[in-house]
Amino acid sequence: MSSKIFDYSKICKSILSIDPKIRFAGVINQRGRLVAGGMKENVVPLENEKDDEMLFMELALR
């Protein structure tokens, strides 16, 4: 198996620049922790930070 190193922050920024309607792009680890990315600048989140953390953990379990 080959090991690849990705610049996740750069990838997330690229995703955010694709369309102005995209508000969030992120990468989570196996435990559901956000390791890169986040909200687009000057955008108000629709959910609070705790709700986001719970969602990330739930997604990691799937």
Secondary structure as the mmCIF struct_conf table of DSSP 4:
data_model
#
loop_
_struct_conf.conf_type_id
_struct_conf.id
_struct_conf.beg_label_comp_id
_struct_conf.beg_label_asym_id
_struct_conf.beg_label_seq_id
_struct_conf.end_label_comp_id
_struct_conf.end_label_asym_id
_struct_conf.end_label_seq_id
HELX_RH_AL_P HELX_RH_AL_P1 TYR A 8 ILE A 18
TURN_TY1_P TURN_TY1_P1 PRO A 20 LYS A 21
STRN STRN1 PHE A 24 ILE A 28
TURN_TY1_P TURN_TY1_P2 GLN A 30 ARG A 31
BEND BEND1 GLY A 32 GLY A 32
STRN STRN2 LEU A 34 MET A 39
HELX_LH_PP_P HELX_LH_PP_P1 LYS A 40 LYS A 40
TURN_TY1_P TURN_TY1_P3 GLU A 41 ASN A 42
BEND BEND2 LEU A 46 GLU A 47
HELX_RH_AL_P HELX_RH_AL_P2 GLU A 49 LEU A 61
#
